[in-house]
Every structure is written in C-alpha cells, then in structure tokens.
Amino acid sequence: MPDTVVKARQQIRELLVDVFGGPSFVDGVHDAVSLREAGLPSTALVALLVAMEDAFGFEWDDDVPPEALRSIESLAGHVAALRD
C-alpha cells in the first residue's frame, strides 16, 4: 500500500477524532467499513469533508463519485489520487 494512502488514512482518523471530540467513534471503525453504516451522521460527514479540505489543501469537486466518500479507506484513496 502506498505510503500516501497510509498517511492519509491516519490523518483522516485524527480529523474524525476532532469532529467527534474524542476517539470513541474512530476506535470502533475499520478502515473499509461504510461510515454511514458505522453511524456517522451526515452533519459529521460534512464537517469531516471540510476539515479534509483544510488539512489536505484541496476542494471537493461537485462530481466526486459517492463511493469515494464511503469509508476511511476510500477517502484516503481519493486524497492519494489527488496527490499523484
């Protein structure tokens, strides 16, 4: 697995900790699990996406495929693809 994806996953996990005010949600979520199925509310997803823009220095395109927003793993893959 590329180092960029590993680093992005870790940073996304840290951002989720900030969004939730602690590690309780993040500790129980595997990287490949759907964030929606794990219980992430849509408002928290929006907060995460905004935090990711700030942390990674990009803006989300309007045509981002929904599967890119599905899990920590897919979000990290999207970030890595933007950096390549």
C-alpha positions in Angstrom: 0.0 0.0 0.0 1.4 3.4 -0.9 2.8 5.5 1.9 0.5 8.4 0.8 -2.6 6.3 1.5 -1.4 5.1 4.9 -0.6 8.7 5.9 -3.9 10.0 4.6 -5.8 7.3 6.5 -4.1 8.2 9.7 -4.8 11.9 9.2 -8.5 11.2 8.4 -8.8 9.2 11.6 -7.3 12.2 13.5 -9.8 14.5 11.8 -12.6 12.2 12.8 -11.4 12.3 16.4 -11.6 16.1 16.2 -15.1 16.0 14.7 -16.4 13.7 17.4 -14.4 15.3 20.3 -12.7 12.1 21.1 -11.6 8.7 19.9 -14.7 6.7 20.9 -16.3 6.6 17.4 -13.0 6.2 15.5 -11.6 3.4 17.6 -14.5 1.1 16.7 -14.5 1.7 12.9 -12.4 -0.4 10.5 -10.9 1.5 7.5 -13.1 -0.3 5.0 -16.4 -0.1 6.8 -19.0 2.3 5.5 -19.0 5.4 7.6 -22.8 5.7 7.3 -23.3 2.1 8.4 -20.9 2.8 11.3 -23.2 5.6 12.4 -21.6 8.7 11.1 -24.3 11.4 10.8 -24.5 13.4 7.6 -23.6 16.6 9.5 -20.4 14.9 10.8 -19.5 13.8 7.3 -19.8 17.4 6.1 -17.6 18.5 9.0 -15.1 15.8 8.1 -15.1 16.8 4.4 -14.5 20.5 5.3 -11.7 19.5 7.7 -10.2 17.4 5.0 -10.1 20.3 2.6 -8.2 22.4 5.2 -5.9 19.6 6.2 -5.0 18.3 2.7 -5.2 21.6 0.8 -7.9 20.8 -1.8 -11.5 21.5 -2.6 -14.0 18.7 -3.2 -15.3 18.6 -6.8 -19.1 18.6 -7.3 -18.7 15.4 -9.4 -16.9 13.3 -6.8 -18.3 9.7 -7.0 -20.3 8.8 -3.9 -18.1 5.7 -3.4 -15.1 8.0 -2.7 -16.9 9.2 0.4 -17.9 5.8 1.7 -15.1 4.8 4.1 -11.9 6.0 5.7 -10.1 3.8 3.1 -11.9 5.3 0.1 -11.4 8.8 1.4 -7.7 8.1 1.8 -7.5 6.7 -1.7 -9.2 9.8 -3.1 -6.7 12.0 -1.3 -3.8 9.9 -2.6 -5.1 10.1 -6.1 -5.2 13.9 -5.9 -1.6 14.0 -4.8 -0.3 11.7 -7.6 
